[in-house]
Amino acid sequence: MASKQELDDFLAGVERRAFKQAAFAVRDDDAALDIVQDAMLKVTVHYADRPPAELPLVFTRILQNAIHDHFRRQKVRNTWVTLFSALTPNSEEDADPLETLEAMTGSQAAESAADKFERSQVVGIIEEEIAKLPARQREAFLLRYWEDFDVAETAAAMGCSEGSVKTHCSRATHALARALRSRGVSL
């Protein structure tokens, strides 16, 4: 059973990556924040009694299900919005919530402004290209390389075979490498 502190540490460590994963999937920062908050709430309410080693896999599955639920709800909403298109509210662009968070000490504090700008440009290009990946490739890539899941954990989280995970990851990395090279990014 995970202690309150272990659960808090787990959620604190996973929140930024979960937000990015949800934001890439739904392409709406507000919806992504809601999805991550809902997933974290479900973990704390229903799965706090699980051992700490099980939390990453359980949380990932809950997050993926929340993302799929978002798309299901959006499909129903879009049907009504299409019928009543005159009632759609104007949307305002909000700032990226991750930009308001402070960086950890020693991480980017020693970099020059030019280095920070260059890094932000490269990260922006990488994020754009990840967002262009097909959904299953993006999901496999993010779980394997951002969440650091092994192949078996990724397969369990995605509900597919290990071979499918390997195929999706291979296709994603090759597509990203091609796209980044074409945009002049060499890593």
Backbone as a chain_set.jsonl record, in Angstrom:
{"seq": "MASKQELDDFLAGVERRAFKQAAFAVRDDDAALDIVQDAMLKVTVHYADRPPAELPLVFTRILQNAIHDHFRRQKVRNTWVTLFSALTPNSEEDADPLETLEAMTGSQAAESAADKFERSQVVGIIEEEIAKLPARQREAFLLRYWEDFDVAETAAAMGCSEGSVKTHCSRATHALARALRSRGVSL", "coords": {"N": [[0.838, -1.182, 0.0], [0.559, 2.163, -0.872], [1.958, 4.908, 0.802], [0.696, 8.088, 2.003], [2.586, 10.063, 1.48], [4.184, 8.809, -0.492], [2.318, 8.546, -2.543], [1.738, 11.272, -2.997], [4.298, 12.14, -3.83], [4.589, 10.598, -6.15], [2.483, 11.614, -7.782], [3.26, 14.296, -7.971], [5.609, 14.002, -9.391], [4.755, 13.087, -11.85], [2.975, 14.848, -12.989], [3.634, 16.975, -14.861], [4.576, 15.637, -17.151], [2.323, 14.099, -17.709], [0.501, 16.108, -18.285], [1.64, 17.147, -20.658], [1.413, 14.9, -22.304], [-1.38, 14.583, -22.421], [-2.028, 17.067, -23.516], [-0.812, 16.894, -26.041], [-2.403, 14.904, -27.098], [-5.128, 15.844, -27.018], [-4.936, 18.438, -27.848], [-5.601, 20.828, -26.609], [-5.076, 22.933, -24.098], [-6.574, 23.582, -21.774], [-8.476, 21.517, -21.632], [-6.702, 19.405, -21.401], [-5.55, 19.901, -18.894], [-7.811, 19.48, -17.281], [-8.272, 16.77, -17.801], [-5.938, 15.555, -16.773], [-6.16, 16.294, -14.08], [-8.531, 14.951, -13.398], [-7.702, 12.299, -13.778], [-5.688, 12.109, -11.83], [-7.218, 12.482, -9.534], [-8.861, 10.208, -9.608], [-6.935, 8.227, -9.224], [-6.089, 8.806, -6.608], [-8.464, 8.476, -5.146], [-9.484, 5.896, -5.79], [-7.329, 4.101, -6.089], [-5.343, 4.344, -4.182], [-4.63, 2.451, -2.382], [-2.976, 0.696, -3.622], [0.245, -0.883, -4.266], [3.253, 1.136, -4.413], [4.777, 0.59, -6.719], [2.954, -0.15, -8.65], [1.567, 2.106, -9.325], [2.458, 3.834, -11.562], [1.672, 2.402, -13.916], [-1.081, 2.017, -13.496], [-1.932, 4.694, -13.311], [-1.262, 5.612, -15.884], [-2.966, 4.084, -17.51], [-5.447, 5.008, -16.598], [-5.217, 7.702, -17.329], [-5.057, 7.459, -20.152], [-7.583, 6.349, -20.663], [-9.159, 8.479, -19.807], [-8.5, 10.387, -21.718], [-9.528, 9.151, -24.03], [-12.235, 9.138, -23.287], [-12.691, 11.882, -23.28], [-12.609, 12.451, -26.039], [-14.844, 11.004, -26.876], [-16.92, 12.371, -25.532], [-16.558, 14.845, -26.734], [-17.279, 14.33, -29.338], [-20.039, 13.962, -29.137], [-20.756, 16.493, -28.165], [-19.961, 18.075, -30.333], [-21.835, 17.409, -32.233], [-24.151, 18.715, -31.325], [-23.188, 21.312, -31.257], [-22.78, 21.806, -33.92], [-25.385, 21.851, -34.791], [-26.344, 24.076, -33.437], [-24.682, 26.312, -34.13], [-24.5, 29.068, -33.923], [-24.431, 29.604, -31.266], [-21.929, 29.182, -30.239], [-19.254, 29.98, -28.07], [-16.857, 32.701, -28.02], [-13.422, 32.014, -28.22], [-10.647, 32.547, -26.083], [-7.166, 32.998, -26.229], [-5.03, 31.465, -23.971], [-2.224, 31.73, -21.782], [0.524, 29.407, -21.757], [0.374, 27.105, -19.188], [2.594, 25.83, -18.163], [4.654, 27.565, -18.523], [4.574, 29.281, -16.422], [5.597, 27.976, -14.282], [8.38, 27.583, -12.112], [11.753, 26.913, -13.0], [13.79, 24.129, -12.041], [16.409, 24.521, -9.681], [19.608, 25.063, -10.967], [19.108, 23.831, -13.393], [18.461, 25.339, -15.822], [19.447, 27.739, -15.19], [22.104, 28.483, -15.491], [22.438, 28.848, -18.176], [22.905, 30.829, -21.119], [21.002, 33.554, -22.521], [20.746, 33.245, -25.273], [21.244, 30.491, -25.57], [19.054, 29.46, -24.161], [16.973, 30.43, -25.743], [17.489, 29.13, -28.183], [17.206, 26.457, -27.349], [14.486, 26.497, -26.644], [13.348, 26.927, -29.126], [14.049, 24.563, -30.5], [12.802, 22.642, -28.881], [10.151, 23.422, -29.25], [9.838, 22.839, -31.981], [10.192, 20.061, -31.905], [7.996, 19.331, -30.294], [5.9, 20.14, -31.979], [6.25, 18.356, -34.098], [5.887, 15.899, -32.801], [3.222, 16.149, -32.143], [2.096, 15.874, -34.647], [2.256, 13.203, -35.211], [0.614, 10.027, -35.827], [-2.068, 8.955, -33.637], [-1.694, 6.471, -32.149], [1.027, 5.948, -32.554], [2.122, 8.249, -31.4], [1.241, 7.904, -28.763], [2.559, 5.497, -28.018], [5.23, 6.315, -28.35], [5.458, 8.448, -26.479], [4.913, 7.107, -24.052], [6.991, 5.193, -23.975], [9.424, 6.687, -24.27], [9.196, 9.16, -22.95], [7.794, 8.665, -20.595], [9.284, 6.577, -19.79], [8.602, 3.863, -19.77], [8.883, 0.297, -19.989], [8.781, -2.092, -22.732], [6.816, -4.045, -22.203], [5.246, -2.845, -20.169], [4.312, -0.628, -21.56], [2.819, -1.883, -23.559], [0.835, -3.063, -21.971], [-0.371, -0.757, -20.921], [-1.341, 0.436, -23.233], [-2.986, -1.501, -24.207], [-2.326, -3.411, -26.149], [-0.247, -5.633, -28.179], [3.22, -6.475, -27.442], [4.762, -6.467, -29.725], [3.349, -4.703, -31.361], [3.76, -2.341, -29.967], [6.517, -2.008, -30.325], [6.592, -1.7, -33.11], [5.03, 0.647, -33.463], [6.641, 2.478, -32.021], [9.036, 2.385, -33.473], [8.219, 3.339, -35.989], [7.39, 5.885, -35.217], [9.793, 7.08, -34.232], [11.362, 7.051, -36.542], [9.804, 8.669, -38.238], [9.846, 11.071, -36.797], [12.616, 11.636, -36.816], [13.05, 12.017, -39.571], [11.36, 14.233, -40.032], [12.487, 16.169, -38.324], [15.089, 16.406, -39.379], [14.403, 17.451, -41.873], [13.62, 19.945, -41.115], [15.892, 21.1, -40.314], [16.989, 20.439, -37.836], [19.384, 19.005, -35.89], [20.175, 16.458, -33.774]], "CA": [[0.0, 0.0, 0.0], [1.334, 3.394, -0.964], [1.689, 5.885, 1.854], [0.252, 9.388, 1.49], [3.76, 10.757, 0.944], [4.564, 8.147, -1.743], [1.324, 8.924, -3.536], [1.982, 12.683, -3.321], [5.541, 12.22, -4.61], [4.323, 10.05, -7.474], [1.662, 12.553, -8.551], [4.074, 15.486, -8.253], [6.609, 13.664, -10.397], [4.17, 12.701, -13.123], [1.982, 15.801, -13.474], [4.047, 17.734, -16.063], [4.6, 14.718, -18.304], [0.936, 13.737, -17.997], [-0.1, 17.256, -18.955], [2.144, 17.202, -22.041], [0.829, 13.781, -23.032], [-2.78, 14.91, -22.673], [-2.068, 18.219, -24.424], [-0.524, 16.398, -27.394], [-3.522, 14.094, -27.572], [-6.375, 16.591, -27.226], [-4.567, 19.72, -28.467], [-6.303, 21.897, -25.906], [-4.439, 22.961, -22.778], [-7.575, 23.556, -20.708], [-9.01, 20.154, -21.554], [-5.62, 18.546, -20.918], [-5.472, 20.094, -17.439], [-8.956, 18.794, -16.682], [-8.059, 15.329, -17.93], [-4.895, 15.154, -15.821], [-6.718, 16.425, -12.735], [-9.477, 13.85, -13.206], [-6.934, 11.058, -13.64], [-5.033, 12.129, -10.52], [-8.25, 12.303, -8.528], [-9.257, 8.801, -9.624], [-5.864, 7.435, -8.601], [-6.078, 9.012, -5.157], [-9.689, 7.978, -4.539], [-9.748, 4.481, -6.016], [-6.157, 3.233, -6.19], [-4.326, 4.724, -3.199], [-4.246, 1.266, -1.622], [-2.069, -0.112, -4.439], [1.674, -0.684, -3.984], [3.816, 2.247, -5.211], [5.299, 0.132, -8.013], [1.846, -0.292, -9.601], [0.952, 3.403, -9.612], [2.669, 4.378, -12.91], [0.872, 1.697, -14.909], [-2.479, 2.326, -13.222], [-2.171, 6.086, -13.68], [-1.199, 5.745, -17.342], [-4.195, 3.526, -18.07], [-6.527, 5.947, -16.253], [-5.025, 8.888, -18.173], [-5.436, 7.121, -21.526], [-9.041, 6.214, -20.699], [-9.722, 9.83, -19.695], [-8.319, 11.018, -23.036], [-10.528, 8.552, -24.929], [-13.54, 9.651, -22.854], [-12.778, 13.272, -23.751], [-12.961, 12.44, -27.458], [-16.226, 10.547, -26.987], [-17.777, 13.485, -25.143], [-16.403, 15.911, -27.726], [-18.048, 13.946, -30.519], [-21.442, 14.261, -28.842], [-20.885, 17.954, -28.105], [-19.826, 18.647, -31.678], [-23.098, 17.216, -32.932], [-25.041, 19.788, -30.907], [-22.596, 22.593, -31.642], [-23.043, 21.969, -35.341], [-26.789, 22.229, -34.943], [-26.543, 25.412, -32.868], [-23.38, 26.954, -34.295], [-24.555, 30.479, -33.543], [-24.285, 29.707, -29.824], [-20.562, 28.876, -29.813], [-18.594, 31.14, -27.461], [-15.55, 33.09, -28.542], [-12.356, 31.457, -27.374], [-9.505, 33.416, -25.869], [-5.931, 32.241, -26.06], [-4.426, 31.601, -22.654], [-0.794, 31.435, -21.734], [0.879, 28.037, -21.414], [0.536, 27.044, -17.738], [3.932, 25.355, -17.805], [5.582, 28.688, -18.546], [4.516, 29.978, -15.142], [6.311, 27.199, -13.274], [9.792, 27.901, -12.019], [12.659, 25.819, -13.329], [14.542, 23.614, -10.905], [17.684, 25.203, -9.551], [20.722, 24.413, -11.633], [18.764, 23.222, -14.663], [18.665, 26.267, -16.927], [19.886, 29.021, -14.643], [23.456, 28.802, -15.948], [22.445, 29.034, -19.62], [22.759, 32.19, -21.627], [19.708, 33.815, -23.144], [20.778, 32.655, -26.616], [21.093, 29.044, -25.413], [17.664, 29.206, -23.771], [16.125, 30.675, -26.91], [17.716, 28.033, -29.127], [16.58, 25.259, -26.792], [13.027, 26.619, -26.727], [12.988, 26.753, -30.532], [14.173, 23.141, -30.827], [11.739, 21.939, -28.153], [8.909, 23.745, -29.938], [9.795, 22.064, -33.23], [9.985, 18.654, -31.535], [6.608, 19.191, -29.853], [5.043, 20.222, -33.167], [6.374, 17.12, -34.868], [5.253, 14.833, -32.024], [1.775, 16.353, -32.271], [1.686, 15.452, -35.986], [2.275, 11.741, -35.308], [-0.679, 9.362, -35.597], [-2.358, 8.825, -32.203], [-1.086, 5.288, -31.522], [2.479, 6.15, -32.572], [2.414, 9.269, -30.398], [1.023, 7.304, -27.447], [3.657, 4.556, -27.76], [6.463, 7.094, -28.221], [5.459, 9.175, -25.21], [5.023, 6.162, -22.938], [8.306, 4.545, -23.96], [10.586, 7.564, -24.175], [8.989, 10.248, -21.991], [7.413, 8.062, -19.318], [10.315, 5.578, -19.52], [8.032, 2.536, -19.579], [9.479, -0.716, -20.847], [7.865, -2.513, -23.788], [5.686, -4.762, -21.605], [4.397, -1.874, -19.484], [3.663, 0.179, -22.59], [1.797, -2.736, -24.177], [-0.274, -3.187, -21.019], [-1.044, 0.538, -20.822], [-2.021, 0.715, -24.495], [-3.917, -2.58, -24.523], [-1.936, -4.057, -27.4], [0.864, -6.558, -28.013], [4.548, -5.867, -27.375], [5.19, -6.246, -31.105], [2.706, -3.47, -31.834], [4.461, -1.22, -29.33], [7.805, -1.853, -31.015], [6.311, -1.167, -34.446], [4.61, 2.05, -33.319], [7.804, 3.27, -31.596], [9.975, 2.462, -34.588], [7.648, 4.249, -36.99], [7.385, 7.24, -34.652], [11.153, 7.625, -34.19], [11.808, 7.314, -37.919], [9.065, 9.833, -38.744], [10.374, 12.258, -36.123], [13.969, 11.908, -37.319], [12.897, 12.588, -40.914], [10.754, 15.567, -39.928], [13.446, 17.093, -37.707], [16.155, 16.66, -40.362], [13.888, 18.338, -42.927], [13.479, 21.293, -40.555], [17.22, 21.588, -39.974], [17.346, 20.144, -36.448], [20.247, 17.83, -35.731], [20.319, 16.182, -32.342]], "C": [[0.882, 1.245, 0.0], [0.957, 4.325, 0.183], [1.237, 7.196, 1.201], [1.415, 10.132, 0.849], [4.208, 10.137, -0.383], [3.597, 8.511, -2.864], [1.509, 10.38, -3.968], [3.229, 12.846, -4.178], [5.333, 11.704, -6.025], [3.556, 11.054, -8.333], [2.436, 13.825, -8.892], [5.077, 15.207, -9.357], [6.032, 13.416, -11.773], [3.301, 13.797, -13.747], [2.395, 16.545, -14.752], [4.05, 16.857, -17.3], [3.183, 14.317, -18.693], [0.232, 14.885, -18.72], [0.348, 17.317, -20.418], [1.511, 16.099, -22.875], [-0.633, 14.078, -23.374], [-2.895, 16.074, -23.655], [-1.76, 17.802, -25.86], [-1.721, 15.646, -27.955], [-4.741, 14.94, -27.912], [-6.159, 17.956, -27.867], [-5.368, 20.896, -27.917], [-5.786, 21.887, -24.477], [-5.445, 22.89, -21.638], [-8.147, 22.152, -20.524], [-7.951, 19.204, -21.011], [-5.459, 18.677, -19.407], [-6.615, 19.379, -16.728], [-8.766, 17.281, -16.698], [-7.043, 14.843, -16.903], [-5.422, 15.241, -14.392], [-7.699, 15.299, -12.433], [-8.74, 12.533, -12.992], [-6.251, 10.988, -12.275], [-6.044, 11.904, -9.398], [-8.688, 10.838, -8.455], [-8.202, 7.921, -8.972], [-5.921, 7.582, -7.088], [-7.318, 8.427, -4.49], [-9.786, 6.454, -4.616], [-8.526, 3.561, -5.934], [-5.051, 3.576, -5.197], [-3.845, 3.52, -2.393], [-3.308, 0.341, -2.397], [-0.62, 0.11, -4.007], [2.239, 0.415, -4.886], [4.316, 1.824, -6.592], [4.204, 0.015, -9.067], [1.277, 1.049, -10.046], [1.225, 3.929, -11.026], [1.796, 3.72, -13.972], [-0.617, 2.003, -14.733], [-2.799, 3.756, -13.662], [-2.184, 6.266, -15.198], [-2.474, 5.219, -17.988], [-5.371, 4.468, -17.797], [-6.434, 7.193, -17.131], [-5.454, 8.609, -19.609], [-6.951, 6.98, -21.65], [-9.712, 7.583, -20.609], [-9.602, 10.577, -21.022], [-9.347, 10.467, -24.03], [-11.934, 9.033, -24.578], [-13.752, 11.088, -23.328], [-13.215, 13.303, -25.217], [-14.392, 11.961, -27.672], [-17.191, 11.678, -26.645], [-17.74, 14.601, -26.184], [-17.221, 15.601, -28.98], [-19.529, 14.256, -30.318], [-21.67, 15.767, -28.818], [-20.862, 18.569, -29.492], [-21.103, 18.467, -32.498], [-24.052, 18.353, -32.605], [-24.5, 21.153, -31.3], [-22.842, 22.858, -33.119], [-24.477, 22.421, -35.567], [-27.053, 23.663, -34.484], [-25.263, 26.23, -32.964], [-23.379, 28.429, -33.896], [-24.326, 30.664, -32.048], [-22.865, 29.429, -29.344], [-19.898, 30.116, -29.239], [-17.272, 31.452, -28.155], [-14.484, 32.53, -27.628], [-11.213, 32.461, -27.276], [-8.273, 32.546, -25.687], [-5.351, 32.528, -24.686], [-2.947, 31.278, -22.749], [-0.591, 29.971, -21.353], [1.111, 27.952, -19.914], [1.918, 26.562, -17.316], [4.96, 26.488, -17.808], [5.605, 29.437, -17.22], [5.26, 29.227, -14.035], [7.785, 27.559, -13.277], [10.626, 26.667, -12.373], [13.395, 25.375, -12.074], [15.903, 24.302, -10.863], [18.775, 24.385, -10.212], [20.381, 23.85, -13.002], [19.028, 24.154, -15.841], [19.201, 27.611, -16.453], [21.246, 29.443, -15.185], [23.517, 29.067, -17.455], [22.316, 30.51, -19.991], [21.383, 32.336, -22.268], [19.64, 33.198, -24.538], [20.59, 31.149, -26.551], [19.654, 28.692, -25.052], [16.726, 29.375, -24.955], [16.257, 29.538, -27.919], [17.048, 26.756, -28.642], [15.065, 25.331, -26.929], [12.55, 26.44, -28.169], [13.005, 25.276, -30.915], [13.063, 22.349, -30.137], [10.392, 22.208, -28.822], [8.748, 22.957, -31.232], [9.522, 20.594, -32.919], [8.54, 18.424, -31.111], [5.635, 19.252, -31.03], [5.063, 18.909, -33.935], [5.77, 15.931, -34.123], [3.732, 14.94, -32.162], [1.254, 15.889, -33.625], [1.665, 13.937, -36.15], [0.865, 11.18, -35.19], [-0.835, 9.028, -34.114], [-1.65, 7.644, -31.545], [0.444, 5.407, -31.503], [2.877, 7.159, -31.503], [2.293, 8.688, -28.99], [2.169, 6.362, -27.09], [4.965, 5.304, -27.535], [6.541, 7.789, -26.87], [5.598, 8.231, -24.018], [6.426, 5.565, -22.846], [9.43, 5.517, -23.636], [10.408, 8.745, -23.232], [8.638, 9.698, -20.624], [8.401, 6.976, -18.893], [9.729, 4.216, -19.149], [8.804, 1.549, -20.435], [8.399, -1.181, -21.838], [6.626, -3.19, -23.194], [4.724, -3.808, -20.898], [3.631, -1.015, -20.49], [2.549, -0.61, -23.261], [0.586, -2.879, -23.262], [-1.068, -1.883, -20.935], [-1.86, 0.843, -22.088], [-3.049, -0.347, -24.86], [-3.617, -3.237, -25.852], [-0.751, -4.985, -27.136], [2.192, -5.801, -27.951], [5.087, -5.59, -28.773], [4.599, -4.978, -31.695], [3.389, -2.246, -31.253], [5.773, -0.959, -30.053], [7.606, -1.243, -32.402], [5.94, 0.308, -34.378], [5.802, 2.937, -32.95], [8.797, 3.446, -32.733], [9.478, 3.449, -35.644], [7.686, 5.695, -36.494], [8.783, 7.846, -34.664], [11.675, 7.917, -35.595], [11.106, 8.55, -38.499], [9.583, 11.117, -38.103], [11.76, 12.626, -36.639], [13.906, 12.557, -38.7], [12.388, 14.021, -40.839], [11.733, 16.58, -39.342], [14.597, 17.415, -38.653], [15.678, 17.629, -41.437], [13.727, 19.782, -42.428], [14.815, 21.83, -40.057], [17.65, 21.366, -38.534], [18.197, 18.883, -36.44], [20.529, 17.63, -34.254], [21.506, 15.285, -32.079]], "O": [[1.829, 1.353, 0.779], [-0.222, 4.504, 0.491], [1.383, 7.379, -0.007], [1.256, 10.758, -0.199], [4.576, 10.865, -1.305], [4.011, 8.753, -3.998], [1.447, 10.69, -5.158], [3.222, 13.606, -5.146], [5.831, 12.29, -6.986], [3.933, 11.315, -9.475], [2.282, 14.369, -9.985], [5.366, 16.085, -10.171], [6.748, 13.524, -12.769], [2.927, 13.689, -14.915], [1.565, 16.722, -15.644], [3.59, 17.266, -18.366], [2.874, 14.206, -19.88], [-0.539, 14.661, -19.653], [-0.474, 17.515, -21.312], [1.117, 16.328, -24.018], [-1.065, 13.844, -24.503], [-3.763, 16.067, -24.528], [-2.382, 18.304, -26.796], [-2.019, 15.739, -29.146], [-5.328, 14.774, -28.981], [-7.103, 18.561, -28.373], [-5.754, 21.815, -28.639], [-6.032, 20.94, -23.729], [-5.2, 22.212, -20.64], [-8.282, 21.665, -19.401], [-8.268, 18.297, -20.242], [-5.256, 17.679, -18.715], [-6.409, 18.747, -15.692], [-9.068, 16.6, -15.718], [-7.264, 13.83, -16.24], [-5.157, 14.355, -13.581], [-7.697, 14.753, -11.33], [-9.112, 11.743, -12.124], [-6.236, 9.935, -11.638], [-5.751, 11.211, -8.424], [-8.865, 10.294, -7.365], [-8.531, 6.979, -8.252], [-5.813, 6.593, -6.363], [-7.227, 7.927, -3.368], [-10.127, 5.798, -3.632], [-8.68, 2.357, -5.729], [-3.919, 3.126, -5.37], [-2.773, 3.564, -1.79], [-2.893, -0.693, -1.875], [-0.288, 1.156, -3.451], [1.756, 0.605, -6.002], [4.281, 2.618, -7.532], [4.495, 0.074, -10.262], [0.571, 1.113, -11.052], [0.297, 4.438, -11.654], [1.241, 4.404, -14.832], [-1.328, 2.221, -15.713], [-3.817, 3.997, -14.31], [-3.024, 6.991, -15.733], [-3.004, 5.837, -18.911], [-6.198, 4.695, -18.679], [-7.45, 7.686, -17.622], [-6.138, 9.429, -20.221], [-7.539, 7.438, -22.63], [-10.726, 7.819, -21.266], [-10.509, 11.318, -21.402], [-9.961, 11.226, -24.78], [-12.737, 9.304, -25.471], [-14.855, 11.463, -23.726], [-14.087, 14.087, -25.592], [-15.082, 12.463, -28.56], [-18.157, 11.921, -27.368], [-18.761, 15.223, -26.477], [-17.784, 16.501, -29.603], [-20.192, 14.755, -31.227], [-22.648, 16.264, -29.377], [-21.642, 19.472, -29.796], [-21.408, 19.288, -33.362], [-24.694, 18.9, -33.501], [-25.269, 22.053, -31.639], [-23.083, 23.996, -33.522], [-24.751, 23.264, -36.422], [-27.875, 24.372, -35.064], [-24.811, 26.785, -31.962], [-22.325, 28.97, -33.562], [-24.051, 31.78, -31.606], [-22.622, 29.441, -28.137], [-19.963, 31.188, -29.84], [-16.658, 30.591, -28.786], [-14.62, 32.565, -26.405], [-10.862, 33.129, -28.248], [-8.335, 31.485, -25.065], [-5.201, 33.683, -24.287], [-2.494, 30.629, -23.692], [-1.445, 29.371, -20.699], [1.972, 28.664, -19.399], [2.362, 26.866, -16.209], [6.009, 26.383, -17.173], [6.564, 30.153, -16.932], [5.52, 29.787, -12.971], [8.367, 27.81, -14.332], [10.244, 25.534, -12.08], [13.596, 26.166, -11.152], [16.474, 24.624, -11.905], [18.854, 23.169, -10.037], [21.285, 23.425, -13.72], [19.751, 23.785, -16.766], [19.384, 28.524, -17.259], [21.512, 30.636, -15.324], [24.563, 29.477, -17.957], [21.709, 31.309, -19.279], [20.695, 31.347, -22.519], [18.595, 32.687, -24.941], [19.869, 30.577, -27.369], [19.098, 27.729, -25.581], [15.808, 28.58, -25.156], [15.259, 29.044, -28.444], [16.402, 26.052, -29.418], [14.426, 24.343, -27.29], [11.483, 25.874, -28.41], [12.086, 24.791, -31.576], [12.451, 21.477, -30.754], [9.575, 21.295, -28.944], [7.662, 22.469, -31.542], [8.715, 19.955, -33.593], [7.923, 17.439, -31.516], [4.66, 18.503, -31.073], [4.022, 18.413, -34.367], [5.197, 15.042, -34.753], [3.044, 13.927, -32.284], [0.078, 15.542, -33.74], [1.113, 13.434, -37.129], [0.012, 11.776, -34.533], [0.159, 8.839, -33.413], [-1.058, 7.807, -30.478], [1.081, 5.004, -30.53], [3.854, 6.952, -30.783], [3.135, 8.946, -28.13], [2.694, 6.422, -25.979], [5.725, 4.964, -26.628], [7.567, 7.728, -26.193], [6.328, 8.532, -23.074], [6.982, 5.448, -21.754], [10.297, 5.211, -22.818], [11.405, 9.287, -22.753], [9.12, 10.197, -19.607], [8.355, 6.508, -17.755], [10.287, 3.5, -18.318], [9.323, 1.914, -21.489], [7.258, -0.725, -21.787], [5.508, -2.931, -23.639], [3.508, -3.956, -21.022], [2.453, -0.714, -20.296], [1.464, -0.081, -23.506], [-0.555, -2.824, -23.721], [-2.298, -1.906, -20.884], [-2.936, 1.436, -22.013], [-3.894, -0.12, -25.727], [-4.531, -3.582, -26.602], [-0.301, -5.109, -25.996], [2.278, -4.641, -28.353], [5.786, -4.6, -28.988], [5.268, -4.262, -32.441], [3.58, -1.242, -31.939], [6.1, 0.188, -30.357], [8.369, -0.37, -32.815], [6.466, 1.123, -35.136], [5.957, 4.027, -33.501], [9.335, 4.535, -32.931], [10.237, 4.29, -36.126], [7.979, 6.614, -37.258], [8.951, 8.999, -35.061], [12.355, 8.921, -35.81], [11.733, 9.372, -39.166], [9.742, 12.132, -38.78], [12.044, 13.8, -36.874], [14.617, 13.524, -38.971], [12.918, 14.914, -41.501], [11.804, 17.717, -39.806], [15.036, 18.562, -38.728], [16.421, 18.511, -41.868], [13.702, 20.721, -43.223], [14.866, 22.897, -39.444], [18.572, 22.025, -38.054], [17.779, 17.831, -36.922], [21.052, 18.514, -33.576], [21.78, 14.947, -30.928]]}, "num_chains": 1, "name": "protein.A"}
